[in-house]
Amino acid sequence: MSFLDPVPDLPATVDTSQPSAARAYDYFLGGSHNFTADREFADQVLAIAPSIPAVTRLNRSFLRRAVLYSLDQGIRQFLDLGSGIPTVGNTHQVSEHAGVPARVVYVDKEPVAYHHAQLVLAGSETTTIIQADMRQASAVLNHPDTRRLLDFSQPVGLLVVGVLLYLEDPQPAELIRAYRQRLATGSLVAMSTLTAEHASPTLRAEMDLLRGAYEAAGEPVYPRDHAEILSWFDGLDLVDPGLVTLPEWHTDDPNELDDVARPLGYGAVARVP
Ligand SMILES: C[S@@+](CC[C@H](N)C(=O)[O-])C[C@H]1O[C@@H](n2cnc3c(N)ncnc32)[C@H](O)[C@@H]1O
C-alpha cells in the first residue's frame, strides 16, 4: 500500500496539509507514507541540508545494531519511544529477521505513524503501537497494551532513537530518568540524537539552515554536544565503546565510517545496573 494513494480510514482529524517531521523522515528514508506537504517540506530541507537523508540512514542502521545487540544479550521485550512510521527495519522486523521472537510496544504521537502502524501490526499478538506523547512516562508505562505485552520485572530494551532531538532541555534527561525507574537490572537503554559538535563548517551551516526550516514548520530540533548527551546516561553503565558517532557503534558496515554525515549523530547503549 502506498500513501500516495488515498489512505484507508485515515481519521478526518489528521491535517495532511501541514508537513510533519515524522513523515518527512519517512520520505528521507525512501518510504511512501507521506503527503504532498511533507514532500515539499522535505525537498526544501534537502535543498539546504543535503546530508540529511544520509544521517537518517545512519540512525536507522544504529537502531538495527542496537536491537541486534540487545537480542544477543537476551532482551526479549522492547519499548520503542518515537518509533516513527513503520518502514522496513523497525524493531519487530529486526527481531523477526534475526529469528529471535520479541515483544515490542511502539510509542508515537504522530497520527499517521500510529494509524499506519496499526494497519501493519493488525493481528499481531506480540507487537503493538500506542499513540501517546512519550514525555507522559506514566501514561505510557501504565497503558493497558504496555502492561499486557511488557513484563517490567524482567529486562527491557528501551529504545530512544532519533527522537530526543525534538525535545527541549531539560526534557531528555527527565524523560530518561522517568523511564529508567521502571527498568529491571540488566535492561538496556539505546539512545541516538543529532549533533553538530564536530561538524565541518559546511555541515554546520547545513545544520543551521535545517534548524531554521524545522522551526518555521513548527517542529524545532535541538542538536546536542557529547557532554550533554553523555549526561543523559547518568547512573547507567555504558556498553563499549560508549557514546560515539553512529557508525562507530558496533560497526558492521565499514563504508558507513566514511559517510559524510557521520559527524551529525551520536549513539550509545547502556545497561541498567
Ligand atoms: C525521526 S523519527 C525516528 C523514528 C525511529 N525511532 C528511528 O530512529 O528510525 C522521530 C519520531 O518521533 C516521534 N515523536 C517526536 N516527539 C515525540 C513525542 N513527544 N512523543 C512521541 N513521539 C514523538 C515523531 O512523530 C517521529 O515519528
The ligand as an SDF file (V2000), in Angstrom:
LIG
                    3D

 27 29  0  0  0  0  0  0  0  0999 V2000
   12.9770   10.8090   13.2960 C   0  0  0  0  0  0  0  0  0  0  0  0
   11.6690    9.7240   13.7300 S   0  0  0  0  0  0  0  0  0  0  0  0
   12.6000    8.3930   14.4250 C   0  0  0  0  0  0  0  0  0  0  0  0
   11.9880    7.0540   14.1680 C   0  0  0  0  0  0  0  0  0  0  0  0
   12.7730    5.8740   14.7110 C   0  0  0  0  0  0  0  0  0  0  0  0
   12.9120    5.9310   16.1570 N   0  0  0  0  0  0  0  0  0  0  0  0
   14.1260    5.7820   14.0770 C   0  0  0  0  0  0  0  0  0  0  0  0
   15.1150    6.0680   14.7640 O   0  0  0  0  0  0  0  0  0  0  0  0
   14.2380    5.4320   12.9190 O   0  0  0  0  0  0  0  0  0  0  0  0
   11.0560   10.5160   15.2150 C   0  0  0  0  0  0  0  0  0  0  0  0
    9.6660   10.0840   15.6190 C   0  0  0  0  0  0  0  0  0  0  0  0
    9.4290   10.5380   16.9580 O   0  0  0  0  0  0  0  0  0  0  0  0
    8.0990   10.9700   17.0580 C   0  0  0  0  0  0  0  0  0  0  0  0
    7.9980   11.9040   18.1930 N   0  0  0  0  0  0  0  0  0  0  0  0
    8.5460   13.1300   18.3210 C   0  0  0  0  0  0  0  0  0  0  0  0
    8.2520   13.6510   19.5350 N   0  0  0  0  0  0  0  0  0  0  0  0
    7.5030   12.7260   20.1770 C   0  0  0  0  0  0  0  0  0  0  0  0
    6.8730   12.6830   21.4580 C   0  0  0  0  0  0  0  0  0  0  0  0
    6.9780   13.7120   22.3160 N   0  0  0  0  0  0  0  0  0  0  0  0
    6.1730   11.5770   21.7940 N   0  0  0  0  0  0  0  0  0  0  0  0
    6.0600   10.5440   20.9280 C   0  0  0  0  0  0  0  0  0  0  0  0
    6.6160   10.5260   19.7050 N   0  0  0  0  0  0  0  0  0  0  0  0
    7.3280   11.6030   19.3230 C   0  0  0  0  0  0  0  0  0  0  0  0
    7.7970   11.6170   15.7230 C   0  0  0  0  0  0  0  0  0  0  0  0
    6.4130   11.6300   15.4840 O   0  0  0  0  0  0  0  0  0  0  0  0
    8.5580   10.6960   14.7740 C   0  0  0  0  0  0  0  0  0  0  0  0
    7.7270    9.6650   14.2990 O   0  0  0  0  0  0  0  0  0  0  0  0
  1  2  1  0
  2  3  1  0
  2 10  1  0
  3  4  1  0
  4  5  1  0
  5  6  1  0
  5  7  1  0
  7  8  2  0
  7  9  1  0
 10 11  1  0
 11 12  1  0
 11 26  1  0
 12 13  1  0
 13 14  1  0
 13 24  1  0
 14 15  1  0
 14 23  1  0
 15 16  2  0
 16 17  1  0
 17 18  1  0
 17 23  2  0
 18 19  1  0
 18 20  2  0
 20 21  1  0
 21 22  2  0
 22 23  1  0
 24 25  1  0
 24 26  1  0
 26 27  1  0
M  CHG  2   2   1   9  -1
M  END
$$$$
